[in-house]
Amino acid sequence: MKTIETTFAGLKLKNPIIVSSSSLTNSAEKNQKLCEAGAAAVVLKSLMEEQIHLDVEGMEDNDPFVVGGNDLTAYMLEYKMDEYFTMIRDTKRVVDIPVIASINAYDESNWVSFAKKIEDAGADAIEINILALQTSLDYQYCAFEQKHINILKLVKNVVNIPIIMKLGDNFTNPVALIHQLRAHGAAGVVLFNRFYPTDINIDKVEQCAGKPFTTEDDLSKALRWTGIASAAVSNYSFAISGGVHNAAGVVKSILAGASAVEVCSAIYQRGNAVIKEMTDGLTEWMNTHTMDDIAMFRGMLNQQYRNEGINTFERTQFMKYYGRFKK
C-alpha cells in the first residue's frame, strides 16, 4: 500500500509538507487550520532577538520616562517568551501534528535559558535559525560556522527534544558545517533560510523592501546543496525551504535527498488549499512512477547519481549545458 509518510529529524510526519516559520503560524487558531488543511508539521513564528532590541529602542524613543538598558531588554524578553510558551501550549491542544518551536538567535547565551521552558511547554522540536551577514573587516574565518556549533551545543545540553538547524545560503562549504552539526547532535538541517529581500527605490532615492515571496526558480540552490550534502553526509535528515510552490517542487526536493520541505510563499499566495494540491500531486507522481513510499526515491538523484560520469551538481553541469550552444 502506497504511503507519503516520512520522517524528518526524528519526527514522524504524515506527509513531507511542513509550514515554515512566519505569520502563518503565529497563533493556535491558524495552526489548527493548517493542520486541518493537511500540513504534517508547523514551525511556529520565530521570536527574534533583534526585534526585541528594536522594541526596547522604540519604547525609549516614544516615551521619555522609559528607562532602557539591560533591565528593560530582559523584561521584554521574558514577556515575549511567556507569550511564546502560551502559543506552544495552545497549539498543542488543537493539533495532532508535530509543533516545532523556532528560535532566531544570534547571541551565544541569551536563548539557552529558555530552551528548556520551550521543551516543557510541549514543543516537539526546536528549529534554530542564526541568519546573519558577516561583513566586519575583522571577521575571523570560520567564526560564523563556529557560532552555529556553539549555540547548538549549549541548547543540546539542556533539552532532549530534536534540534533542527536552519542554515542560510551564505556559507562557502555548507557540507562541512552540516557534518559538524550532525557530530554535535543536530537531528537535521533545513536548506535554506532566506534573507529579507532588499531593493532601492530610484525615484525616492532610498532603500526599500524587495519582493517578499519566493518563486520556483529559488528552489535551484537548495536542490544543488541538498543533492551534494545528502550524499556526503548520508543517513541524515534534510529539509528544503525556499521555492517549493507545487507538487513538482516536493518531488524534486525528495529526489535530491530531502525528507521534507518547508512551505511558506505558496500558502501566502494561494491559501491553505495548496497543501492538499501538493500531497495529491505527490501521490499521483508516485503512482505514475510505481513508488510505494518516499524512501524508494529519496536521494535517487543526489550527488551519488552520475549522468555519463558527470557530477551534475557542480560546475561541469554549466560547461555541459552551455557547450551545446554555438554562435
PyMOL commands that set and color helices and strands:
alter all, ss='L'
color gray80, all
select helices_A, chain A and resi 23-25+28-36+49-62+70-94+112-120+143-156+174-183+216-232+247-256+265-270+273-288+294-296+315-322
alter helices_A, ss='H'
color red, helices_A
select strands_A, chain A and resi 6-8+11-13+17-19+41-43+47-48+99-104+125-129+163-167+188-191+198-201+206-209+237-241+260-263
alter strands_A, ss='S'
color yellow, strands_A
deselect
rebuild
show_as cartoon
